[in-house]
Amino acid sequence: MGTVNSKAGNRKKRLIALLAAAVMALAAPVHASASDFKLGYNTNASNNDYIFTTKSPRGNIGKSMSIPFRIRSTDEDMKNVKISLAETGDFQFIEEKGEGDYLIDYYPFEIMETTFTPKSVGNIDKGSVKSVSLSARVRRDAAQGYYSIPILIEWDGGSDIDYVNIWVSTSSSTSADEEEDKKEGTYFVIGENQSTPRGVYPEVCNFGVNFRNRRETTAQDVTVSMQLSEDDAKFPFEINDGNYDRTFERVGFGETVTAPYSMAIRKDSYTGYYPIKFTITFRLSSEGDLHTEEGTFYVHVVSKDKEDDLRDFDANDRTRARLIVDSYYTIPEEIYAGSEFELVLNMKNASTSVPASNILFNLESEKVSDSAVFTTEAGTSSMVINALSPGQSTELRARFTAKAGVDQRSYGITVKEKYDSPEFKNAEESITVDIPVKQYARLSTSNIDVMPDNMTVGSESNVMFGINNTGKVILYNVTVTFEGDSIKPTDAYVGNIKPGETGNVDTMLTGIAPTMDDGTIKVRIDYEDENGVAAEPVEKELTLMVTEDMPMEWDAAMDVDAEAMGMEEPPSFWGRYKLYLIGAAVMVLAAAAGTVIHIRRKRKAAKEEEIDDEIS
């Protein structure tokens, strides 16, 4: 770009005659178009080195206008950047009018003391973009048309002049122009004088967005709303808050307010620039109508790279193949913790028209405390199938070992699928199947106490011991049965015993027959699982001797012995004194009866006296 004004003067003089002829031919005021007044300079804004715009700024004759544009630093970091309207004579030329030469000036802006004052915009890093703007008042005598305005950019170690094409219209602008002004957002400039925020996953991106009121009217009740999206490709941030509105009571002319944001970057975002749309609502008076404007602000996110043009499979595209688990079973049917089993999956392409190819199945176990519940010898279980036509099925087999220490419940094995469809590559799906894992019931008993351990027929013996649940499942409806030829069959109900707890047995056994063997009594412990199915009983033993009750008849024995030996047996104590003892007993009983009769009569007399006293 040319930047030396001394050379411009020489070039202008050489073109005076040509411009004068053009003016006379048109016989009309000269319009300041880009081709008329650049006098041989390159005025094509598309050839700019640093400045770019998406639309030509629009202004009205006799009013202030804003010239927004963006500065892109391409080759180096730009430190201490300043911008200003460039002082130039490109809009001036000499026209002959008989009496002499006249200096004609078609520069569209009023030149005041601050018109060419530089504006500081800070630093712009290499590869970054910063939105900026300049303001000027359009001359009242300016002609309607396009103007190519030179912008001076200065920074430490360099400078350049680029151009911005503007449109200036008369006060009688059409309604279409006014409608276009509304669409462009005529009050607020977004992101002025700030670099594009940059965020890196998984860090939080903290940034602010500048909003400047470029009109001469104060905006009141200003609300800035960030437009959110659930689409990762359109909005790179996590939506953690219910409201991202920022409000400002008043924003005066030329005032800039900043809306702060702290946003977590989405895991599934891609590296690149994202347009963040904002809606601005405000009033021009405390009771005025609500105005609405929209604008866009860009952020840059560094995350995972985008896929190639073929792109990854879109989960919302319904033309893809559908790979499902049609059925599955295990061998053996019941799986106990610590045991090995085989999982058989029947995989089916449920699509009626779309085939699948290059299919990779990867089976992953659910984890408990960061440890896989189901493991394989190889550490992973992956299988590849070349293709599955629509409606076709295939069988997958994999051997697993269930972890010994897990609780009794169902655990998941996730079947992760990755395959190609005709229109998409690397389609991914996940399906989880539940595998019930059981635990063996385990119990132990304490020492069995039998008191006494020797008894006679008809007597009872107390049996006590504890049943300890040493497993990881509840023992339901625990019942203990005692059986033996010498005792009466007895059941003792203990109830449910939780893992780690003890159920106590305390029962009485009754002897019904003398023991004819070694005195072994069988003890059977029965219980049920959570489904009410009886488990294999646990058998124990105890020893209890039962003898016949045989009273000693000493008199008869002695008589038999005496007769056998031919000896006369001396009379016993009872034989000698039984008459005396019987008489004494009769006398004692008679005396006791008399005493009782006397006491009763005495009590009756006393009671009758009390009744008489109460009546009187």
C-alpha positions as CSV (number, residue, x, y, z in Angstrom):
1,M,0.0,0.0,0.0
2,G,1.3,3.5,-0.8
3,T,1.8,5.7,2.3
4,V,4.0,8.6,1.2
5,N,2.0,11.8,0.7
6,S,4.8,13.7,-1.2
7,K,4.5,11.3,-4.1
8,A,0.8,11.6,-4.1
9,G,1.0,15.3,-5.0
10,N,3.0,14.6,-8.2
11,R,0.7,11.9,-9.3
12,K,-2.3,14.2,-8.7
13,K,-0.9,17.0,-10.9
14,R,-0.4,14.6,-13.8
15,L,-4.1,13.5,-13.6
16,I,-5.6,17.0,-13.2
17,A,-6.4,17.4,-16.9
18,L,-8.0,14.0,-17.0
19,L,-10.2,14.6,-14.0
20,A,-11.3,18.1,-15.2
21,A,-12.4,16.6,-18.5
22,A,-14.4,14.0,-16.7
23,V,-16.1,16.6,-14.6
24,M,-17.0,18.8,-17.5
25,A,-18.4,15.8,-19.4
26,L,-20.7,14.8,-16.5
27,A,-21.8,18.4,-15.9
28,A,-22.8,17.3,-12.4
29,P,-21.2,17.4,-8.9
30,V,-18.4,15.0,-8.6
31,H,-19.2,12.0,-6.4
32,A,-16.5,10.6,-4.2
33,S,-16.5,7.1,-5.5
34,A,-13.5,4.8,-5.0
35,S,-12.5,5.1,-8.7
36,D,-12.9,8.9,-9.0
37,F,-10.7,10.0,-6.1
38,K,-8.0,7.5,-5.5
39,L,-6.0,9.0,-8.4
40,G,-4.2,5.8,-9.3
41,Y,-3.8,4.4,-5.8
42,N,-4.9,0.8,-5.1
43,T,-8.3,1.3,-3.4
44,N,-9.5,-2.3,-3.5
45,A,-10.3,-3.1,0.1
46,S,-9.9,-6.8,-0.7
47,N,-6.2,-6.2,-1.2
48,N,-5.8,-5.0,2.4
49,D,-3.0,-6.5,4.5
50,Y,-4.5,-6.2,7.9
51,I,-8.1,-4.7,7.8
52,F,-11.2,-6.6,6.7
53,T,-14.9,-6.1,6.9
54,T,-18.0,-8.2,6.1
55,K,-20.2,-5.2,5.2
56,S,-19.6,-1.6,4.2
57,P,-20.3,0.7,7.2
58,R,-23.3,3.0,6.5
59,G,-23.7,6.6,7.4
60,N,-26.1,9.5,6.9
61,I,-25.2,13.0,5.7
62,G,-24.8,15.4,8.5
63,K,-24.7,12.8,11.2
64,S,-22.0,10.9,13.2
65,M,-21.2,7.4,11.9
66,S,-19.1,4.5,13.2
67,I,-16.6,2.7,11.0
68,P,-16.2,-0.8,12.5
69,F,-13.7,-3.2,11.1
70,R,-11.4,-6.0,12.2
71,I,-7.6,-6.1,12.3
72,R,-5.9,-9.5,11.7
73,S,-2.3,-10.0,12.7
74,T,-0.9,-12.5,10.2
75,D,2.9,-12.5,10.2
76,E,4.0,-11.2,13.6
77,D,2.8,-10.0,17.0
78,M,1.7,-6.4,16.8
79,K,2.5,-4.4,19.9
80,N,1.0,-1.1,21.0
81,V,-1.4,-0.9,18.0
82,K,-2.9,2.4,17.1
83,I,-5.5,3.3,14.5
84,S,-6.7,6.5,13.0
85,L,-8.2,8.1,9.9
86,A,-5.3,8.7,7.6
87,E,-4.5,12.3,6.6
88,T,-4.6,12.3,2.8
89,G,-5.0,14.6,-0.2
90,D,-6.5,11.9,-2.3
91,F,-9.9,13.5,-2.2
92,Q,-8.6,16.9,-3.3
93,F,-7.8,18.1,-6.8
94,I,-7.6,21.4,-8.8
95,E,-10.4,22.4,-11.1
96,E,-10.1,25.3,-13.5
97,K,-13.1,27.7,-13.7
98,G,-12.1,30.6,-15.9
99,E,-10.8,33.1,-13.3
100,G,-8.4,30.6,-11.8
101,D,-7.8,27.2,-10.2
102,Y,-10.1,26.1,-7.4
103,L,-9.2,23.4,-4.8
104,I,-12.1,20.9,-4.8
105,D,-12.4,18.7,-1.6
106,Y,-14.6,15.6,-1.6
107,Y,-13.4,14.1,1.7
108,P,-16.7,13.0,3.2
109,F,-16.0,13.7,6.9
110,E,-15.8,17.0,8.8
111,I,-12.2,17.7,9.8
112,M,-11.9,18.7,13.4
113,E,-9.1,18.8,15.9
114,T,-9.7,15.2,16.9
115,T,-10.5,13.7,13.5
116,F,-7.1,12.2,12.9
117,T,-6.2,11.5,16.5
118,P,-4.8,8.0,16.9
119,K,-6.8,5.5,19.0
120,S,-5.0,2.8,21.0
121,V,-6.2,-0.8,20.7
122,G,-3.4,-2.6,22.6
123,N,-1.6,-5.7,21.4
124,I,-2.7,-8.2,18.7
125,D,-0.9,-11.6,18.8
126,K,0.1,-13.3,15.7
127,G,-2.9,-15.2,14.2
128,S,-5.4,-13.2,16.3
129,V,-8.2,-10.9,15.3
130,K,-9.4,-7.8,17.1
131,S,-12.6,-5.8,16.4
132,V,-12.2,-2.0,16.4
133,S,-14.0,1.0,15.2
134,L,-13.5,4.7,14.4
135,S,-16.1,7.5,14.5
136,A,-16.5,10.6,12.4
137,R,-19.3,13.0,11.4
138,V,-20.3,13.0,7.7
139,R,-20.2,16.4,6.0
140,R,-23.5,18.0,5.3
141,D,-22.5,18.8,1.7
142,A,-21.2,15.3,1.0
143,A,-22.7,13.6,-2.0
144,Q,-24.5,10.2,-1.7
145,G,-22.3,7.3,-2.7
146,Y,-19.4,5.0,-1.8
147,Y,-16.2,6.3,-0.4
148,S,-12.9,4.5,0.1
149,I,-11.6,5.7,3.5
150,P,-7.8,5.2,4.2
151,I,-7.1,3.9,7.7
152,L,-3.6,4.3,9.2
153,I,-2.4,1.4,11.4
154,E,0.7,1.9,13.5
155,W,2.5,-0.5,15.8
156,D,6.0,-0.9,17.3
157,G,8.3,-1.4,14.4
158,G,5.8,-0.9,11.5
159,S,2.8,0.9,9.9
160,D,0.5,0.5,7.0
161,I,-2.5,2.1,5.3
162,D,-5.5,-0.1,4.5
163,Y,-8.9,1.0,3.2
164,V,-12.5,0.6,4.3
165,N,-15.3,1.2,1.8
166,I,-18.3,3.1,3.3
167,W,-21.7,4.1,2.0
168,V,-23.0,7.6,2.7
169,S,-26.7,8.3,2.0
170,T,-28.9,11.4,2.1
171,S,-31.5,12.1,4.7
172,S,-34.1,10.9,2.2
173,S,-32.9,7.4,2.4
174,T,-35.4,4.7,1.5
175,S,-37.3,2.6,3.9
176,A,-35.3,-0.4,2.7
177,D,-32.1,1.3,3.8
178,E,-33.5,2.1,7.2
179,E,-34.6,-1.6,7.5
180,E,-31.1,-2.7,6.6
181,D,-29.7,-0.3,9.3
182,K,-31.9,-2.1,11.8
183,K,-30.8,-5.5,10.8
184,E,-27.1,-4.4,11.1
185,G,-27.6,-3.3,14.7
186,T,-27.5,0.5,14.7
187,Y,-26.9,1.1,18.4
188,F,-24.3,-1.3,19.8
189,V,-20.9,-2.4,18.5
190,I,-19.9,-5.8,19.9
191,G,-16.3,-6.9,20.7
192,E,-14.7,-3.6,20.0
193,N,-11.0,-3.1,21.0
194,Q,-10.5,-6.6,22.2
195,S,-8.8,-9.8,21.0
196,T,-10.6,-13.0,20.2
197,P,-10.8,-15.0,23.5
198,R,-8.9,-18.3,23.3
199,G,-9.8,-21.4,25.4
200,V,-8.0,-24.7,25.7
201,Y,-9.9,-27.9,26.8
202,P,-10.3,-28.9,29.6
203,E,-9.5,-25.5,31.1
204,V,-12.2,-22.9,31.9
205,C,-12.3,-20.0,29.4
206,N,-12.7,-16.7,31.2
207,F,-13.5,-13.8,28.9
208,G,-15.5,-10.6,28.6
209,V,-17.4,-9.2,25.7
210,N,-17.4,-5.4,25.0
211,F,-20.6,-3.6,24.0
212,R,-20.3,0.0,22.9
213,N,-23.2,2.4,22.4
214,R,-22.3,4.2,19.2
215,R,-25.4,6.4,19.0
216,E,-25.9,9.8,20.7
217,T,-28.8,8.5,22.7
218,T,-28.4,6.8,26.1
219,A,-29.7,3.2,26.2
220,Q,-31.5,2.2,29.3
221,D,-32.5,-1.2,30.8
222,V,-29.9,-2.9,28.6
223,T,-29.9,-6.7,28.7
224,V,-27.3,-8.8,26.9
225,S,-28.4,-12.4,26.3
226,M,-26.0,-15.1,25.0
227,Q,-27.7,-17.5,22.6
228,L,-27.0,-21.1,23.7
229,S,-27.1,-24.3,21.7
230,E,-27.0,-28.0,22.6
231,D,-25.1,-28.7,19.3
232,D,-21.4,-29.2,20.1
233,A,-20.5,-28.0,16.5
234,K,-22.2,-24.7,17.1
235,F,-21.6,-23.9,20.8
236,P,-18.3,-25.0,22.4
237,F,-19.2,-24.4,26.1
238,E,-20.9,-26.5,28.7
239,I,-24.3,-25.1,29.7
240,N,-24.1,-25.2,33.5
241,D,-26.1,-22.1,34.4
242,G,-29.8,-21.6,33.9
243,N,-29.3,-17.9,32.8
244,Y,-26.5,-16.2,31.0
245,D,-28.1,-12.8,30.7
246,R,-26.0,-9.7,31.8
247,T,-27.9,-6.5,32.6
248,F,-26.8,-2.8,32.7
249,E,-29.0,0.1,33.9
250,R,-27.7,2.7,31.5
251,V,-25.1,2.8,28.7
252,G,-24.3,6.3,27.5
253,F,-23.2,7.5,24.1
254,G,-19.7,6.2,23.3
255,E,-19.7,4.2,26.6
256,T,-18.4,0.6,26.5
257,V,-19.7,-2.0,29.0
258,T,-18.2,-5.5,29.4
259,A,-20.3,-8.7,29.9
260,P,-18.1,-11.2,31.8
261,Y,-18.3,-15.0,31.3
262,S,-16.6,-18.0,32.7
263,M,-17.4,-21.0,30.6
264,A,-16.2,-24.7,30.7
265,I,-15.2,-26.1,27.3
266,R,-17.1,-29.1,26.1
267,K,-15.3,-32.4,25.8
268,D,-16.7,-33.0,22.3
269,S,-15.8,-29.6,21.0
270,Y,-13.5,-29.2,18.0
271,T,-10.6,-26.8,17.5
272,G,-11.6,-23.7,15.6
273,Y,-13.5,-20.4,15.7
274,Y,-17.0,-20.4,17.0
275,P,-19.5,-17.5,16.4
276,I,-21.3,-16.7,19.6
277,K,-24.6,-14.9,19.0
278,F,-25.9,-12.2,21.3
279,T,-29.3,-10.5,21.6
280,I,-29.4,-7.0,23.1
281,T,-32.6,-5.5,24.3
282,F,-32.8,-1.9,25.6
283,R,-35.0,1.2,25.8
284,L,-34.3,4.8,24.7
285,S,-36.3,6.2,27.6
286,S,-37.5,4.9,30.9
287,E,-41.0,4.1,29.5
288,G,-40.1,3.7,25.9
289,D,-40.5,0.8,23.6
290,L,-38.2,-2.2,23.9
291,H,-35.6,-2.3,21.1
292,T,-33.9,-5.5,20.0
293,E,-30.6,-6.0,18.2
294,E,-28.5,-9.0,17.4
295,G,-24.8,-9.4,16.9
296,T,-22.0,-12.0,16.8
297,F,-18.8,-12.4,18.7
298,Y,-16.1,-15.0,17.9
299,V,-14.2,-17.2,20.3
300,H,-11.4,-19.7,19.5
301,V,-11.3,-23.1,21.2
302,V,-8.4,-25.6,21.1
303,S,-9.8,-29.1,21.6
304,K,-9.8,-32.2,19.4
305,D,-9.2,-32.0,15.7
306,K,-12.0,-32.1,13.2
307,E,-12.5,-35.1,11.1
308,D,-11.9,-35.2,7.3
309,D,-14.5,-34.4,4.7
310,L,-16.1,-37.9,5.0
311,R,-16.7,-37.0,8.7
312,D,-17.6,-39.4,11.5
313,F,-21.0,-41.0,11.7
314,D,-23.8,-38.8,12.8
315,A,-25.8,-40.5,15.5
316,N,-28.9,-38.5,14.4
317,D,-28.7,-39.8,10.8
318,R,-31.3,-42.6,10.6
319,T,-29.9,-44.2,7.4
320,R,-27.1,-46.0,9.2
321,A,-27.0,-49.7,10.0
322,R,-28.4,-50.8,13.4
323,L,-26.3,-53.5,15.2
324,I,-28.2,-54.9,18.2
325,V,-27.9,-57.7,20.7
326,D,-30.6,-60.0,19.5
327,S,-30.2,-62.5,22.4
328,Y,-27.5,-63.7,24.8
329,Y,-26.8,-66.4,27.4
330,T,-24.0,-67.7,29.6
331,I,-22.5,-71.1,30.1
332,P,-23.1,-72.1,32.8
333,E,-26.4,-70.4,33.3
334,E,-25.7,-69.5,36.9
335,I,-22.5,-67.6,37.5
336,Y,-20.8,-67.5,40.9
337,A,-18.2,-65.0,42.0
338,G,-14.7,-66.4,41.4
339,S,-15.8,-68.8,38.7
340,E,-15.2,-68.8,34.9
341,F,-18.0,-68.6,32.3
342,E,-18.6,-68.2,28.6
343,L,-20.7,-65.3,27.2
344,V,-22.5,-66.0,24.0
345,L,-24.0,-63.0,22.1
346,N,-26.2,-63.1,19.1
347,M,-25.5,-59.8,17.2
348,K,-27.9,-58.8,14.4
349,N,-28.0,-56.0,11.9
350,A,-31.5,-54.8,12.5
351,S,-31.5,-52.4,9.5
352,T,-33.7,-53.4,6.6
353,S,-31.6,-51.8,3.9
354,V,-28.2,-50.5,5.2
355,P,-25.3,-53.0,5.5
356,A,-22.4,-52.7,7.9
357,S,-18.7,-53.5,7.2
358,N,-15.4,-53.5,9.0
359,I,-17.2,-54.2,12.3
360,L,-15.2,-54.0,15.5
361,F,-16.8,-55.4,18.7
362,N,-15.1,-54.6,22.0
363,L,-16.5,-56.1,25.2
364,E,-15.8,-54.0,28.3
365,S,-16.7,-55.0,31.9
366,E,-18.3,-52.8,34.5
367,K,-15.9,-51.6,37.2
368,V,-16.2,-51.6,41.0
369,S,-13.7,-49.6,42.9
370,D,-11.7,-49.0,39.6
371,S,-11.4,-52.8,39.1
372,A,-13.2,-54.8,36.4
373,V,-15.8,-57.3,37.6
374,F,-15.3,-59.6,34.6
375,T,-11.7,-60.2,33.4
376,T,-10.2,-62.2,30.5
377,E,-6.8,-63.8,30.2
378,A,-5.8,-61.4,27.5
379,G,-7.1,-58.4,29.4
380,T,-9.4,-57.4,26.6
381,S,-12.0,-59.0,24.4
382,S,-12.2,-57.6,20.9
383,M,-13.6,-59.3,17.8
384,V,-13.8,-58.2,14.2
385,I,-16.5,-59.1,11.6
386,N,-16.0,-58.3,8.0
387,A,-19.6,-57.4,7.2
388,L,-23.3,-57.9,8.2
389,S,-25.9,-57.6,5.6
390,P,-29.4,-56.2,6.5
391,G,-31.1,-58.7,8.8
392,Q,-28.0,-60.9,9.1
393,S,-26.8,-62.2,12.5
394,T,-23.5,-63.5,13.8
395,E,-22.5,-65.2,17.1
396,L,-19.8,-63.8,19.4
397,R,-18.2,-65.9,22.2
398,A,-15.9,-64.7,24.9
399,R,-14.7,-66.3,28.2
400,F,-14.7,-64.3,31.4
401,T,-13.9,-64.8,35.1
402,A,-16.1,-63.2,37.6
403,K,-14.3,-61.4,40.4
404,A,-14.4,-63.3,43.7
405,G,-15.1,-60.5,46.1
406,V,-18.0,-58.7,44.5
407,D,-21.5,-58.4,45.9
408,Q,-24.3,-60.6,44.7
409,R,-26.1,-58.6,42.0
410,S,-26.1,-58.0,38.2
411,Y,-23.1,-56.3,36.5
412,G,-22.9,-54.9,33.0
413,I,-20.8,-55.9,30.1
414,T,-20.8,-53.2,27.4
415,V,-20.6,-54.1,23.8
416,K,-18.9,-51.2,22.0
417,E,-19.4,-51.2,18.2
418,K,-17.5,-49.4,15.6
419,Y,-18.3,-50.0,11.9
420,D,-18.7,-48.4,8.5
421,S,-21.9,-47.7,6.6
422,P,-22.0,-46.8,2.9
423,E,-22.3,-43.1,3.5
424,F,-20.4,-42.8,6.8
425,K,-17.3,-44.2,8.4
426,N,-16.6,-45.0,12.0
427,A,-20.2,-45.2,13.2
428,E,-20.2,-46.0,16.9
429,E,-22.8,-47.6,19.2
430,S,-22.7,-49.1,22.8
431,I,-25.0,-51.8,24.1
432,T,-24.9,-53.1,27.7
433,V,-26.0,-56.6,28.8
434,D,-26.6,-57.5,32.4
435,I,-24.8,-60.6,33.9
436,P,-26.2,-61.8,37.3
437,V,-23.4,-62.8,39.6
438,K,-24.2,-65.0,42.7
439,Q,-22.2,-65.6,45.8
440,Y,-21.9,-69.0,47.5
441,A,-23.6,-69.0,51.0
442,R,-21.0,-69.8,53.7
443,L,-21.6,-70.5,57.3
444,S,-19.8,-71.9,60.3
445,T,-21.0,-73.0,63.8
446,S,-19.5,-72.4,67.2
447,N,-18.9,-75.3,69.7
448,I,-22.1,-77.1,70.4
449,D,-22.8,-77.2,74.2
450,V,-24.9,-80.1,75.5
451,M,-26.0,-80.0,79.2
452,P,-26.2,-82.6,80.3
453,D,-24.6,-84.9,77.7
454,N,-26.0,-88.0,79.5
455,M,-29.6,-88.3,80.6
456,T,-32.4,-90.9,81.2
457,V,-35.5,-91.6,79.1
458,G,-38.1,-88.8,79.7
459,S,-35.5,-86.2,80.7
460,E,-34.4,-83.1,78.8
461,S,-31.0,-81.8,77.7
462,N,-30.2,-78.1,76.7
463,V,-28.3,-77.6,73.4
464,M,-26.8,-74.2,72.6
465,F,-24.5,-73.0,69.7
466,G,-24.1,-70.1,67.2
467,I,-24.5,-70.1,63.4
468,N,-22.0,-67.6,61.8
469,N,-22.8,-66.2,58.3
470,T,-19.3,-66.0,56.8
471,G,-20.4,-65.3,53.3
472,K,-21.7,-62.2,51.4
473,V,-25.4,-63.1,51.0
474,I,-28.2,-63.2,53.6
475,L,-29.2,-66.6,54.9
476,Y,-33.0,-66.6,54.8
477,N,-35.4,-68.7,57.1
478,V,-32.6,-70.6,58.9
479,T,-34.0,-73.7,60.7
480,V,-32.1,-76.3,62.7
481,T,-33.4,-79.9,63.0
482,F,-32.2,-82.4,65.5
483,E,-32.7,-86.1,64.7
484,G,-31.7,-89.4,66.5
485,D,-33.1,-92.7,67.5
486,S,-32.9,-91.8,71.2
487,I,-34.5,-88.3,71.1
488,K,-37.7,-86.7,70.0
489,P,-37.2,-85.0,66.6
490,T,-36.9,-81.2,67.3
491,D,-36.9,-78.1,65.1
492,A,-35.5,-74.7,66.1
493,Y,-36.2,-71.6,63.9
494,V,-33.4,-69.0,63.9
495,G,-34.6,-66.6,61.2
496,N,-32.6,-64.5,58.7
497,I,-28.8,-64.1,59.3
498,K,-27.1,-61.1,57.5
499,P,-23.5,-61.4,56.3
500,G,-21.1,-61.1,59.2
501,E,-23.8,-61.7,61.8
502,T,-24.5,-64.7,64.1
503,G,-27.8,-66.5,64.8
504,N,-28.1,-68.3,68.1
505,V,-29.6,-71.8,68.7
506,D,-31.0,-72.6,72.2
507,T,-33.3,-75.6,72.5
508,M,-34.2,-78.6,74.6
509,L,-33.9,-82.2,73.5
510,T,-36.1,-84.9,75.1
511,G,-34.9,-88.5,75.5
512,I,-37.4,-91.1,74.3
513,A,-35.4,-94.3,74.2
514,P,-32.1,-95.6,75.5
515,T,-29.1,-95.1,73.2
516,M,-28.2,-98.2,71.3
517,D,-25.2,-96.8,69.4
518,D,-22.4,-94.3,70.1
519,G,-24.9,-91.5,71.0
520,T,-24.5,-89.4,67.8
521,I,-27.4,-87.0,67.2
522,K,-27.6,-85.4,63.6
523,V,-27.9,-81.7,63.4
524,R,-29.2,-80.3,60.0
525,I,-29.1,-76.6,59.2
526,D,-31.6,-75.5,56.4
527,Y,-31.9,-72.1,54.8
528,E,-33.2,-70.4,51.6
529,D,-31.9,-67.9,49.1
530,E,-33.5,-64.5,48.2
531,N,-35.9,-66.2,45.8
532,G,-37.2,-68.6,48.5
533,V,-35.3,-71.6,47.0
534,A,-34.0,-74.1,49.5
535,A,-30.3,-74.4,49.6
536,E,-28.2,-77.5,50.2
537,P,-28.4,-78.1,54.0
538,V,-25.4,-78.1,56.2
539,E,-25.0,-81.1,58.5
540,K,-23.4,-81.3,61.9
541,E,-23.3,-83.8,64.8
542,L,-23.4,-83.9,68.6
543,T,-23.1,-86.6,71.2
544,L,-25.9,-87.3,73.7
545,M,-26.3,-90.5,75.7
546,V,-29.8,-91.6,76.9
547,T,-30.2,-94.4,79.5
548,E,-33.1,-96.4,80.9
549,D,-34.7,-95.1,84.1
550,M,-34.1,-98.2,86.5
551,P,-35.0,-97.5,90.2
552,M,-33.1,-99.7,92.8
553,E,-35.6,-102.1,94.8
554,W,-33.2,-103.0,97.6
555,D,-35.8,-104.9,99.8
556,A,-36.8,-107.3,97.1
557,A,-33.2,-107.9,96.1
558,M,-32.2,-108.6,99.7
559,D,-35.1,-111.0,100.2
560,V,-34.1,-112.9,97.1
561,D,-30.5,-113.0,98.3
562,A,-31.5,-114.1,101.7
563,E,-33.7,-116.9,100.5
564,A,-31.0,-118.0,98.1
565,M,-28.4,-118.1,100.9
566,G,-30.9,-119.8,103.4
567,M,-30.4,-116.9,105.8
568,E,-33.1,-115.0,107.9
569,E,-33.2,-111.3,107.0
570,P,-33.5,-109.0,110.0
571,P,-36.7,-106.7,110.0
572,S,-36.2,-103.3,108.5
573,F,-36.8,-100.0,110.2
574,W,-40.2,-99.6,108.6
575,G,-41.2,-103.1,109.4
576,R,-40.3,-102.6,112.9
577,Y,-41.9,-99.1,113.5
578,K,-44.5,-98.6,110.9
579,L,-47.5,-98.9,113.3
580,Y,-46.0,-96.3,115.6
581,L,-45.2,-93.9,112.7
582,I,-48.8,-94.2,111.3
583,G,-50.4,-93.4,114.6
584,A,-48.2,-90.4,115.2
585,A,-49.0,-89.1,111.7
586,V,-52.8,-89.5,112.4
587,M,-52.4,-87.6,115.6
588,V,-50.5,-84.8,113.9
589,L,-53.0,-84.4,111.2
590,A,-55.9,-84.3,113.7
591,A,-54.2,-81.6,115.7
592,A,-53.5,-79.6,112.6
593,A,-57.2,-79.9,111.5
594,G,-58.4,-78.7,114.9
595,T,-56.1,-75.7,114.8
596,V,-57.4,-74.7,111.3
597,I,-61.0,-75.0,112.4
598,H,-60.4,-72.8,115.5
599,I,-58.7,-70.1,113.5
600,R,-61.5,-70.0,110.9
601,R,-64.2,-69.6,113.7
602,K,-62.2,-66.8,115.3
603,R,-61.9,-64.9,112.0
604,K,-65.6,-65.3,111.3
605,A,-66.6,-63.9,114.7
606,A,-64.3,-60.9,114.2
607,K,-65.8,-60.2,110.8
608,E,-69.4,-60.3,112.1
609,E,-68.5,-57.8,114.8
610,E,-67.1,-55.4,112.2
611,I,-70.3,-55.7,110.2
612,D,-72.4,-54.9,113.3
613,D,-70.2,-51.8,113.9
614,E,-70.7,-50.5,110.4
615,I,-74.5,-51.0,110.6
616,S,-74.8,-49.2,113.9
